[in-house]
Amino acid sequence: MLDVRDAEGGATLPVRVLPRASREGLGGEREGALVVRVSAPPVEGAANEAVTRLVARALGVAATAVEVRRGATGRDKLLHVRGLSASDVRARLS
């Protein structure tokens, strides 16, 4: 089960990023984190931007409502989603 938690003004969502994927999309759950496949390379923040756009689209929120809180240079990241509770995030991803 995803380890989504309520945080100030929203929720935190752990993700595992797979950059340079042949297809973009959400790939289920692995060890409590949402697997996100993006075609962008992990160079100069391109993969981070692709991840925030993709997750925002899946959750039905503006891209500016999703930000990388931790792990900007690694595959394991912690995203903050403004305006949604943890239960809202779980419901929209299921």
C-alpha distance (Angstrom), angle and dihedral (degrees) to the residues before:
residue distance angle dihedral
M1 . . .
L2 3.79 . .
D3 3.80 114.5 .
V4 3.82 94.8 -132.6
R5 3.79 114.0 160.6
D6 3.78 136.1 -172.6
A7 3.80 112.7 -108.4
E8 3.79 136.4 172.7
G9 3.81 107.3 -52.4
G10 3.80 94.3 -10.7
A11 3.78 143.2 -3.7
T12 3.80 139.1 -63.5
L13 3.78 120.6 -127.7
P14 3.82 123.7 -169.5
V15 3.81 114.0 -142.1
R16 3.81 135.8 -174.3
V17 3.80 109.7 -148.3
L18 3.79 124.1 -148.7
P19 3.83 105.0 -166.8
R20 3.81 125.2 -162.4
A21 3.80 91.6 29.2
S22 3.79 118.6 164.5
R23 3.83 89.8 -127.9
E24 3.78 130.2 28.5
G25 3.77 120.9 -131.5
L26 3.76 149.2 97.6
G27 3.78 112.8 -66.6
G28 3.77 104.4 -165.2
E29 3.77 127.2 -104.5
R30 3.80 132.5 -40.3
E31 3.82 122.4 -178.6
G32 3.81 92.8 -23.0
A33 3.81 95.0 -47.6
L34 3.79 130.1 106.1
V35 3.81 111.4 -116.8
V36 3.82 110.5 -132.8
R37 3.81 121.6 -171.8
V38 3.80 117.0 -159.5
S39 3.79 130.2 175.6
A40 3.81 92.6 -144.4
P41 3.81 118.3 102.3
P42 3.80 119.6 -118.0
V43 3.80 91.9 -107.7
E44 3.82 127.6 122.7
G45 3.81 93.6 -14.9
A46 3.81 95.6 -58.0
A47 3.80 93.2 127.8
N48 3.82 91.7 46.7
E49 3.80 91.0 53.2
A50 3.80 91.1 48.3
V51 3.81 91.2 49.4
T52 3.81 94.2 50.7
R53 3.82 91.9 47.2
L54 3.81 93.1 48.0
V55 3.81 95.0 46.4
A56 3.82 91.7 45.1
R57 3.81 90.7 52.0
A58 3.83 91.2 48.8
L59 3.81 91.1 50.1
G60 3.80 95.0 43.4
V61 3.80 95.4 -121.0
A62 3.80 133.7 119.3
A63 3.80 116.1 -83.5
T64 3.80 88.5 -119.6
A65 3.83 89.5 62.1
V66 3.82 91.1 67.1
E67 3.80 121.0 68.4
V68 3.78 136.9 167.2
R69 3.80 107.8 -111.5
R70 3.79 99.0 175.3
G71 3.79 136.7 8.2
A72 3.80 100.5 36.0
T73 3.81 91.4 157.7
G74 3.82 99.3 38.1
R75 3.78 138.6 64.5
D76 3.81 93.6 -112.1
K77 3.79 110.3 70.9
L78 3.77 138.2 171.1
L79 3.80 113.1 -140.0
H80 3.78 125.5 -162.1
V81 3.80 116.2 -147.3
R82 3.81 113.2 -162.1
G83 3.78 119.7 -146.1
L84 3.82 99.5 18.5
S85 3.79 129.6 91.6
A86 3.80 122.2 -134.8
S87 3.80 90.3 -103.2
D88 3.84 90.5 51.2
V89 3.83 90.9 52.3
R90 3.83 92.2 48.8
A91 3.81 91.8 48.1
R92 3.81 94.4 48.8
L93 3.81 92.9 48.1
S94 3.81 94.8 48.7
